[in-house]
Amino acid sequence: MKKSKAMAVIIGGMVFDIHATASIPATAKTTTPGKVEFMLGGVARNIAECLLKLGTESFMISALGCDLAGDFLLEQWRSAGLPTEGIQRGPDITTASVCNMFDVNGDLTSGVASVESIERCVTPQWIQQFKSIVHSAPLMMVDANLNTDALEASCRMAAAFDVPVWFEPVSVAKSKRVAAIANYITFASPNEHELVAMANSLSNENRFSPIQRDQNKTSVESLFKELKPAIIVLLQKGIKYVLVTLGPDGAFLCSGSGPSDLRECLKSTKVFNGKREIFDMVNSRCSTHQYFCSTPYKGGSRLFAMHFPALPATVGRVSGAGDCLVGGVLASLCAGLDVMQSVAVGVAAAKVAIEVKANVPDIYNLTAVADDAGAVYKAAKVVFQESML
């Protein structure tokens, strides 16, 4: 098979976002004064844009309609110089759209998603056409906007070429699609509510209930204790790393193989157009974590979890923060950084996203991102280590 240019493969939603933000507290059953904005969106698309702005090109596999929204999304992709061959278009496709409602503080209160075209059009047959791209990829990211058949086809192809798979759950409802592909997944990035839904789906019963917590009173250690049983289910079903995003409380990075795995890099990291700035900048600021300098590890099946704190930020809008966290991690892995360093970059990338109105910032200052990543990395701490048996 002829190898293609090495690019991360991103499969999932390209979405036209409508953001409605109230300027006063909303009253039920009537309109509320505020601002309505149109934005480029979709979990997979947001992650791919973040990757690009951190120096990593990607190959997008998705679907867009031949309509104004589709033209809007595709033009941005073309203007960035990214390949569009993987983006299916047709007169029978309606571009996916989402309407999100935000309160006066910029927090998401509700939303309606119309993304049926992604499920219907991004088929195993469409994905199969880009086998040579997947063959050369350092990693593949799939979002749960894909139907189960498409998720399975993507993951089987990645496994055939020894390409790591990152699963982004998208929502509580769609996160349950993990049941069909858990044994293929290297990384998963649920929030705490998606984590619970995934664990219930993988265990075929409703063993776990959503976590109810007071953010002013719940310690990181207490929160991990509540989430630990669900995390263990994901790890025991074959997912190698579980990155649980916690909003303003940062993230838990969990491994079922002890701490040594967290220092791993991708097996076959490719350099994209010689861009290694993020590697050089972050590697100089994030040397071997103090835990690994002082603690020997003998191997075995052992749950190991680290907490990465969030950085202080002035909230503009939180809608793209999780996607940019994932984008930051993926870009760093592709650049050759290890898992721990990459998560620190992800947290730093999320901070920048929180402070803007768009889903993805217009620009990332790599020096500032690397400085913030260094601070996060140094502040990361072990919250649990014990046999899973």
Salt bridges, closest charged atoms under 4 A:
ASP17 OD2 - HIS19 NE2 3.55
GLU37 OE2 - LYS35 NZ 3.89
GLU37 OE1 - ARG317 NH2 3.21
GLU49 OE1 - ARG45 NH2 2.61
GLU49 OE2 - LYS53 NZ 2.53
GLU57 OE1 - LYS5 NZ 2.87
ASP71 OD1 - ARG89 NH2 2.87
ASP92 OD2 - ARG120 NH1 3.95
GLU119 OE2 - ARG177 NH2 3.07
GLU152 OE1 - ARG156 NH1 3.76
GLU192 OE1 - ARG213 NH2 2.78
GLU221 OE2 - LYS381 NZ 2.95
ASP249 OD2 - ARG213 NH1 2.58
GLU264 OE1 - LYS240 NZ 2.93
ASP371 OD1 - ARG285 NE 2.58
ASP372 OD2 - LYS351 NZ 3.32
